[in-house]
Amino acid sequence: MASKALATADLLRRSPLFAGFDDDALERLAASFSQVEFPANQVLIEPRTPGAGLFVICDGSVVVEAHGKQRELGAGDVVGEISLLEKDGLRRARVVAKTPVTCLALGRAEFERMLSAEPGFAEEMRRLAREQLAELEGSG
């Protein structure tokens, strides 16, 4: 179990979102994530559906489609976080794997626990969600 947490912490460390976390904090965070894989063309997220969690992309790339625009994201990027922070809890975009994708997944309950337990995580997630929402709405 410890080696899985260390491997997950190493993957998280590659994401700019977690760059400011020390090793102990990363290991605590890592325990809440699980690794998932998606084949190319698999839909990860559909708009207007309840957000069940978020994904940190470790390898591969996805295309985010919203408001008639497309944007490609890759290793280190996060998708699905906006619905976890918005009051209605609904997804805002469609996300499709462009290539085979390996992600770290974090469910809603674990996300909410981490927001309470790790103040740095809460600040970074809110900042990221504001940036992503601005881009989705075309004002960024």
N, C-alpha and C positions, 0 to 999 in steps of 0.2 A: 504494500500500500504506500509506503513512504517513497519508493522509487517512482511510482505512478505520479504522486504529488510533485516530486522533483521534476519529472519530465514535463508535466503540465505547467509548472512554474517557469520552466525554460521556454516553453511555447508562449506563455503570457508575456514574458520579458521582452519578446520580439515586437510586441505591439506598442506603439507610441502611447496608447492609453494607460499602460501600466509602467511606463518608463520611470516614473517617480517613486515607485514602491521599492522598499528594501526587501532583502531575501526572505525575512520572516513573514512580512505581510504578503508577499507573493505566494509563499507556501500555504498560508491560511486561505487565501483566495482560491488557489489551485484546487483545494479539496472539494470545492463546490462545483467545479466544471467537469463535464464528461466530453470525451472526444467522439465526434461523429463524422461520417464521410458521405458525400453526395456525388453521384455520377454527373457527368456533363448533361446539361439540359434539364436537370431535376429542379423543380420549383421548391425553394426553401421557405418562402414567405408569400402569402397572397394578401392583397390589400383588403381592408374592411373586415378582416378576421381578427378575433381576439389574440393579443400577443401573449404567447406562452413562455417566451424567453428570448434570449439574444444569442448571437453567434460571433465569435472572434475567428476571423479567417486566418488559418495557419499556412495553408498551401493551396494554390489554385486561384481562380478568379470568379467573381460573380458579376452579373449585370443588375443594377437597380433601376427599375422603371417606375416613374411617377410623373404625373402632370405632363405626359407626352414627351418627357425627356428620358434619356438613358445615361447611366454613369457606370463605369467599370471600377470595381474595388478588388483589392487583393490582400496578400499577406499583411497582417497587422491591423486591418480595418475591421470595424464592428458593424453588424446589421441587426435590426430588431429591437434596439434599445429605446427608440422613441415611444413605441406602444407601452413600454413598461413605465414610462415617466408621465405620459399624458393621462388626463382624467378619464377619457373614454376607453382607454386600453386597447384601441383598435390599431391595426397595422396601417401604415400610410403608403406603402409601396409594394411592388412585386419584386422579388429577388429570385433570380434564376442562376444556377451554376453554369458558367460559360465553359469551364473545364472541370475535370474531376476536382473536388474541393474537400479539404480536411479542415474541420472547424472544432473549436472548443465551444460547447453549448452550456448555457447557464439558464436554468428554469426560473420562472417568476418568483416562486417562494424563496429560492436561494438568493435571487437578485435583491429582493426586499430585505432579507436578513443582512446581506452584505452592505446595503445602503445604511442600515442602522449601525452595524459593527465597525465599518471602515470609513471614517469621514473622508479620507482622501479619495476613495472610490466614488462616494456620492458626489463630490465636487467635480471629478473628472467626467462622470457619466452625464451630469447635468450640462456641463460645458459641451461635451460631444453631441448630445441630443439637440442643443440649441443650434450648433453648427449644421448638423445634418438636416434639421427641420428647415432652416433658412435655405439650404441648397435645394431641398425637395420642393419648396414653395417658390423657388426662383428668385429669391431676394439675396442670395449669397453668391 
